[in-house]
Amino acid sequence: MAEQKPGAFEQKVAELESIVKQLEKGDVELDRAVELFKRGKTLAAECEELLKGAQAQIDRAMEQTPAPQEPADSEEIPF
């Protein structure tokens, strides 16, 4: 996956929300509605890929974080 500029996800979501609002109004001509729908599908797929990439980064970070160590003597007070 190519590197995205900061805020790319948010921009895509904002555009997708705008498309949804236009389509929900119901006053868009058929050809334009089809065009908007196709763009919306593309944006949704791109957002999903960005989310998958972010989840993969989180998963890798969690794997690299060492688990907390239990004290040898569980009754010992750590002062």
Secondary structure, DSSP 8 states (H G I E B T S, - for coil): -----TTHHHHHHHHHHHHHHHHHH--S-HHHHHHHHHHHHHHHHHHHHHHHHHHHHHHHHHHHS------SSTT----
